[in-house]
Amino acid sequence: MKTAKERIDLALMNPMAEVLEALGTSVKGLNEEQVETLRETYGENKITKAKEDPIWKKIYESIINPFTVILLVIAVISLFTNVILAKPGEADPTTSIIIVVLVIVSGAIRFVQEMKSDEAASNLSNLIVNTATVIRGGEQMEVPIEDLVVGDIIKLSAGDMLPADALLLETRDFFIQQSSLTGESESIEKKSIWVPDEEEKKKQALESERFVFMGSNVVSGSALAVILVTGNDTMIGRIEKTLNTFEEQTSFRERNE
């Protein structure tokens, strides 16, 4: 079961005992040898961020926008009318120079602000170390979220962030908030179902009460779950990949293409 879809389909259509057996795990969790093997197979539980734009592109985007393009056009027109086409001795490039200087200063201020903002966000991100409670070899431990693998058994409680896409094994008054995926602001109850009926099998994973997804937050209750999908293959990982490769068209660009 190399693909995320195969593992999700397996969990949708089969009893819990068969899912655990297929994943090579149990409620006591994986051993260290299995963890290393699975990490090599599926990679780290980390979502790849979009490649940072080069400096030249950031400078270009800071200076060139619809408003500055209009200003530059005005500067060119002023250059023609007040300098090139002016009578001898009446040439006055002041207007063009002022406009160009304003565009450059405005772009420089925007560039510096964005660089400082990016640096602050990066520093803050580096200070945050998220961990998850996992059961391995029958023992409960805290590990970095990036170290989780497919088949890990995780414990969830109020205030936790879902570290991966998982199937619930046990629940107790378990409510989560998954607005990052569905847009719904209301918390929803999730339940463990060891043997799904025919109606349950027909549901999509996001509609099922048995599945929880990375990026959701636990509002109340507690649960035990087995990880099915990690990293870029998670639902939120696929969404982020789509957003990173999607280039939004502005009305200005649409009119000029």
Secondary structure by P-SEA (a helix, b strand, c coil): cccaaaaaaaaacccaaaaaaaaccccccccaaaaaaaaaacccccccccccccaaaaaaaacccaaaaaaaaaaaaaaaaaccccccccccaaaaaaaaaaaaaaaaaaaaaaaaaaaaaaaaaaabbbbbbbbcccbbbbbccccccccbbbbbcccccccccccccccccbbbbccccccccbbbbbbbbcccccccccccccccccccccccccccccbbbbbcccccccaaaaaaaaaaabbbbcaaaaaac
